[in-house]
Amino acid sequence: MKVVAVYSTKGGVGKTTAAVNLAWEAAKNFRVLLWDLDPQGATGFLLQVKPKKVKGGVSALVAGQSKVSHAIRSTSYDNLDVLPADASYRDLDLVFDHAKKSEQRIAKILAQVDRDYDVVILDCPPGAALVAENAVFSADAVVVPLVPSPLSMRSLEQVSAFMAESVSKARMVAFLSMVDRRKTLHREAVEKLPATQKSVSAVVVPATVQVERMGTERAPIGSYAPRAEAAQAYGDLWALVEKTVKPKTGTRKR
C-alpha cells in the first residue's frame, strides 16, 4: 500500500480539490482510501459522504480502541472509499501529542487496512503541526499545490524544510494550482518554476469555472467535465504520482 499526502503549510491553495481528484483518478486502476484529516470535512462534502458516528471519535482510532474500518465509508465511485473527518479532528494535534511515538500514529492506523487498499491519499490541514508530521512520516510522496503568489511560493520552501527535518523518505511532487494565465506573475511561474525547481512539475491546474463547479456538483471534475483542462491536468498529476510511488494493483473491490 502506497501513501500520498496532499499538503501545504498554506491554506486556500487547492489541497482538498487535488486530493479528491487524485483519489478519483487513482481509483480507475487501484483500490483507494481517501482520508480527510482536516476538521472542516470538505472531502466528505465533495464526495457526498457523511462521517459515521464512532464512539470516542478520532481519539479512539489513535488509541486503538476503535477499528479504522468502522469509520470508513464507501462512495458512489468504484474502488474509492473515504475516511471522513468529523468535529473531533479539531483536537487531533493534541491527541497525537499525548500518544506514544506521536509521529507514527497515522502509519499505525493505516497498517490495519494495508491489505484492503493499494493507495491511500491523505488530505492534510495546513500548518506544520503533529498532523502534518504524521502524514509526512507515513507518506511515500507529498503532493504540494502551489498558487503563483509570493506567500504560496514561500510555502514550497517551508514544506521542503519540514520534510528535510522528518525521517520520512517521501518524495515531493509540487504543481501549480489555481493558475490564471492573464496574470503576468502566473505566466512567469508556469514558464520558470519547473525549470528552476526540481520538485515542481510541469502540471498546471487552471483557475476555471469547472474547478469551482466541484462545490455544486459535489463530484470530481473528471466525472462531470472529463475534457476540461483541469480534469486532464489532474489526470497528468496522478500519472506523475503513480510513476513516483509505483503502487501495486490488488483485487478490485467492485
C-alpha positions in Angstrom: 0.0 0.0 0.0 1.3 3.4 -1.0 0.5 6.6 0.9 0.3 10.0 -0.8 -0.1 13.1 1.4 -1.5 16.3 -0.2 -0.1 19.0 1.9 0.9 22.7 2.2 1.8 25.0 5.0 -0.6 27.5 3.5 -4.4 27.2 3.3 -6.6 28.0 0.3 -4.3 26.6 -2.3 -6.5 23.7 -3.5 -5.3 20.8 -1.4 -8.8 19.2 -1.0 -9.6 19.7 -4.7 -6.3 18.0 -5.6 -6.9 15.2 -3.0 -10.4 14.4 -4.3 -9.4 14.4 -8.0 -6.2 12.4 -7.4 -8.2 9.8 -5.5 -10.8 9.6 -8.3 -8.1 9.2 -10.9 -6.2 6.6 -8.9 -9.5 4.6 -8.4 -9.6 3.9 -12.1 -7.0 1.2 -11.6 -6.4 0.9 -7.8 -8.3 0.4 -4.6 -8.2 3.8 -2.9 -8.8 5.2 0.5 -9.1 9.0 0.9 -8.5 10.1 4.5 -9.7 13.6 5.3 -7.5 14.9 8.2 -8.9 18.4 8.0 -11.7 19.1 10.6 -13.5 21.2 8.0 -14.6 17.9 6.4 -14.6 19.3 2.8 -13.5 15.9 1.3 -16.6 14.2 2.6 -18.8 17.0 1.5 -17.4 17.0 -2.1 -17.9 13.2 -2.3 -21.3 13.3 -0.6 -20.2 11.2 2.3 -21.1 11.8 5.9 -18.9 10.6 8.8 -20.0 7.6 10.8 -20.6 8.2 14.5 -17.7 6.3 16.1 -17.6 6.2 19.8 -14.7 8.2 21.1 -14.1 9.9 17.7 -10.6 10.1 16.3 -9.2 9.8 19.8 -10.5 6.2 19.9 -8.9 5.5 16.5 -5.5 6.8 17.6 -5.6 4.9 20.9 -6.5 1.7 19.1 -9.9 1.5 20.9 -11.8 1.6 17.7 -11.0 -0.1 14.3 -10.5 2.2 11.4 -12.7 0.0 9.2 -15.7 1.0 11.4 -15.3 4.7 10.3 -14.6 4.1 6.6 -17.4 5.0 4.2 -17.9 3.9 0.6 -18.6 6.4 -2.2 -20.6 6.1 -5.4 -17.4 5.6 -7.3 -15.9 2.1 -7.8 -12.8 1.4 -5.7 -13.0 4.7 -3.8 -13.7 4.8 -0.1 -13.4 7.8 2.3 -12.5 8.1 5.9 -14.3 11.4 6.6 -13.3 13.9 9.3 -15.7 15.0 12.0 -15.7 17.6 14.7 -13.3 15.5 16.9 -10.5 16.1 14.3 -10.2 19.7 15.7 -8.2 18.1 18.6 -6.1 15.7 16.5 -2.8 17.5 17.2 -3.5 17.2 21.0 -4.4 13.6 20.6 -1.2 12.8 18.8 0.8 14.8 21.3 -0.4 12.5 24.1 0.3 9.3 22.2 3.5 7.3 22.3 5.6 7.7 19.2 3.3 10.5 18.2 4.7 11.0 14.7 3.9 7.4 13.8 0.2 7.2 14.7 -1.2 7.6 11.2 1.1 4.9 9.9 -0.1 2.6 12.7 -3.7 3.2 12.0 -3.2 2.6 8.2 -1.5 -0.7 9.0 -5.0 -2.0 9.9 -6.1 -1.7 6.2 -2.8 -2.4 4.5 -4.3 -5.4 2.6 -7.6 -3.6 1.7 -6.2 -0.7 -0.3 -3.4 -0.1 -2.9 -3.3 3.7 -2.4 -4.1 5.9 0.5 -4.4 9.7 -0.1 -4.2 12.0 2.9 -6.0 15.3 2.7 -3.9 17.3 5.2 -4.8 20.5 7.0 -2.4 23.5 6.5 0.3 24.2 9.0 3.4 22.3 10.4 2.0 20.6 13.5 1.8 16.9 14.5 -0.9 16.0 12.0 1.4 17.1 9.2 4.4 15.4 10.8 2.4 12.1 10.9 1.3 12.5 7.3 4.8 13.1 6.0 6.2 10.3 8.1 3.8 7.8 6.6 3.9 9.1 3.1 5.7 7.8 0.0 5.1 11.0 -1.8 4.0 14.5 -0.7 1.9 16.4 -3.3 2.2 20.2 -2.8 -0.2 22.6 -4.6 1.4 26.0 -5.3 -0.6 29.1 -6.2 1.7 31.6 -8.0 1.9 34.2 -5.3 4.8 35.2 -3.0 3.2 33.7 0.1 2.3 30.4 -1.6 5.7 30.1 -3.1 7.3 30.6 0.3 5.3 27.5 1.4 7.4 25.4 -1.0 10.5 26.3 1.0 8.6 25.6 4.2 7.4 22.2 3.1 10.9 21.4 1.8 12.4 22.3 5.2 9.7 20.4 7.1 10.3 17.3 5.1 14.1 17.6 5.5 13.6 17.6 9.3 11.5 14.4 9.1 12.8 10.9 9.0 10.5 10.3 6.1 12.0 9.4 2.7 8.9 10.7 0.8 9.5 12.5 -2.5 7.9 15.9 -3.1 5.7 16.4 -6.2 4.7 20.1 -6.4 2.4 21.5 -9.1 1.0 24.9 -9.9 -2.6 25.3 -8.8 -5.4 27.9 -9.5 -3.3 29.4 -12.3 -4.7 32.5 -14.2 -2.6 33.0 -17.3 -4.0 36.5 -17.7 -1.7 37.5 -14.8 1.9 38.1 -15.5 3.1 36.6 -12.2 1.2 33.4 -13.0 2.6 33.1 -16.6 6.1 33.7 -15.3 5.7 31.0 -12.7 4.5 28.5 -15.3 7.5 29.3 -17.5 10.2 29.4 -14.9 9.4 27.3 -11.9 9.5 23.8 -13.4 12.8 24.7 -15.0 14.4 26.1 -11.8 12.9 24.0 -9.1 13.5 20.2 -9.3 10.4 19.4 -7.2 8.0 21.5 -9.2 6.4 19.5 -12.0 5.1 20.9 -15.3 1.5 20.1 -14.3 -0.7 23.3 -14.3 -4.2 23.3 -12.9 -6.0 26.4 -14.2 -8.4 28.6 -12.2 -11.6 27.8 -14.2 -15.3 27.5 -13.6 -15.0 23.7 -13.9 -13.0 23.6 -10.7 -15.4 26.0 -9.0 -18.3 23.7 -10.0 -17.0 20.9 -7.7 -18.8 22.7 -4.9 -22.2 22.5 -6.6 -21.7 19.2 -8.4 -20.1 17.6 -5.3 -18.1 15.3 -7.5 -14.6 15.0 -9.1 -14.1 17.2 -12.1 -13.4 14.2 -14.4 -16.8 12.8 -13.6 -18.8 15.8 -15.0 -16.3 17.6 -17.3 -13.8 14.9 -18.5 -12.5 17.0 -21.3 -11.9 20.1 -19.2 -8.3 21.3 -18.9 -8.4 20.9 -15.2 -9.6 17.3 -15.4 -6.8 16.5 -17.8 -4.3 18.3 -15.5 -5.3 16.1 -12.5 -5.0 13.1 -14.7 -1.5 14.1 -15.6 -0.7 14.8 -12.0 -1.9 11.3 -10.9 0.2 9.7 -13.7 3.2 11.5 -12.3 2.4 10.5 -8.7 1.8 6.9 -9.8 5.2 6.8 -11.5 6.7 8.2 -8.3 5.2 5.7 -5.8 4.6 2.7 -8.1 1.6 1.2 -6.4 0.8 -2.5 -6.9 -2.7 -3.5 -8.1 -4.7 -5.6 -5.7 -8.1 -7.2 -6.3 -10.6 -4.6 -7.4 -13.3 -4.2 -4.8 -16.3 -3.9 -7.2 
